[in-house]
């Protein structure tokens, strides 16, 4: 019980996620001054493409070196054969794409709670009242959704356990009757 392949299959077919894979981010390289504006190649990594930003300036992108992909990507991931490729070429998904509704509601609640500070009833200094009220509503809605989903899941588990216990008791009674005969 509980071995490889047991349990429900992931919604996305069990694709790997970007978590834990070594990655190279073009934004971090640019911020550290390792990429100059207009540079066309990052030696031994990938070509660079540049797009205009809305309020001036240029944004750097990697051009995926994988086969015929050629997509622009901010991040390239290291595959098992020491090649840097985009998320699409490696068939990766983000961890949030694999979350069920319960985990998603919990993550949203924790995110809003973190922005509210240590006490969600007291507005942090410098935060606009409207922002505080919006975050508080987001937190309460996500928290309530999490509680409802948690209670539904717990009720399902309780129901499955009671069915299992009922079958177990029936089997034990049957065995005792057979032993008495």
N, C-alpha and C positions, 0 to 999 in steps of 0.2 A: 504494500500500500504506500502511495506517495512517491513512487519511483519516477524516473524520467518518462515524460510523455503522459503522465497521469494528470487528471484535473482538466479544467476547461482550457480551451485554446484561446489565445489572445485575440482581440477583435481585429487586429491588423495582421493576423497570420504569424505573429511571433517575431516580427522584424526587430533587429537590433536597434538600440537607441544610441544617441550621441553621448550619453553619459559614460564617462570613464575612458573614452577614446582620446588619444593624443590629438590635439588640434592646433592649427596655426591660424591666427586671426589677423587679417590684413589691417584692421582698425588699430589693434594694439601695436603692430609694427610701425604704422604711420605715426602714431602718437609718440613712440619712442624714438622717432627720427630715423628709422632704418629704411624708410621708403621716402624718396624725394618726389615732390610734385612733378608729374609728367614722366616719371620713370616707367619704362615699358616692360621690364623683365625683372623678376627676382631670381637671381641665378640659382640653378638647381632646384627651383621650386615650381614656378608657373609664370605665365605672362600676366601682365597687369592691364586692366581696362580702367578708364576714368570716365565718370559721369559728372555733369554739372549739378550743383546743389541749388535749391530754390532761392537762397539769399546770397549767392555767390560762392566761390570756392569750388573745389573738385573733390569727389569721393572716389577712393581707390577700391578696386575689386580684383580678386583673383579670377583668371579665366581657367576653368577646370581643365587640367591636362588629360583627363580621362577619355581616351578613344575619340569619338565624334561628339562628345558632350558639348564642350565649349561654353558652358553656362557661366555667368558671372556669379561669384560666391564670395561672401565676406570671410567664410571659414572653410578651410580644407582639413579633412580628417585623414589620419594615417591608417591605411588598411593593413592587413596581415602580411603584405609583401613589400613593406617599406615604400609605398607610393602614397602621395597626397592627392586625394580626390574629394569631390563635393559630396554632399549628403545624398543627392539623387543617385550618383554613380554607385555609391556604397549601399544603396537601399536602406538608409537609416531613417528612423523616425525620432521625433523629440519625445522625451519621457512624458510630457503632458498629453501627448496624443494617445498614450496607452492607459491613461487614468480612467477609472470608472467614475460614475457620478458622485459617489460618496467621497472619494479622494479629491475630486475636483472642488467640491463644496468646501471640504476641509482646508485645501490650499488657499482658496479665495478668502475664507474666514481668517486664516493665519496671516495672510498678506495685509488685509485691511486692519487687523488687530495690531500688527507691527507698526503700521503708519500712525495709529492712534496713540501709541506710547504705552507706558506701563499701566495706566488707569483709563479705560475707555469712557469713563464718565466725566473726565476732566479734559478740557480742551488744552492741547499743548501750546505753550507760549509761542506766539508768532504765526500760528495757524489760523487762517480765516475761519470765521464761524460757519459759513456755507460749506467750506471744505470739510470741516469737522463733522457737521451734520450729515453730509453725503457719505463720508467714510464710516460714520457710525451706523447709518442705514445699511450700507453695503455689508458691514461686519455682522449686524444682526440678521439680515436676510440670509447671508451665507451660513451663519451659525445655525439658524433655525432650519434651513434646508439640510444641513449636515445632520442635525439631531433627528429630523424626520426620516431621512434615508438610513441612518444608523438603526433607528428603532424598527424600520421595515426589515432590514437585513437580520437584525437580532430575532425578530418574530419568525422569520423564515427558518432560521437555525433552530429556534426553540421547537417549531412545528416538526422539523425533520428529526430532531432528537426524540421528541415524544412519540413519533411514528416508529422510530427505531426501537425505543424502549418497549413500546407496545408489542412489536413483533418479537422482541427478545423474551418478554414475559410469557407470551403465548407459546413460544418454543419451549421454554423451561417447564411450563405447565404440561405440555404435550409429552415431554421427556419423562416427567414425574409420573404421569398416567401410565405411560408405557412400562416404566419400571415397576409400578404397582401390579401390573398384569402378570 
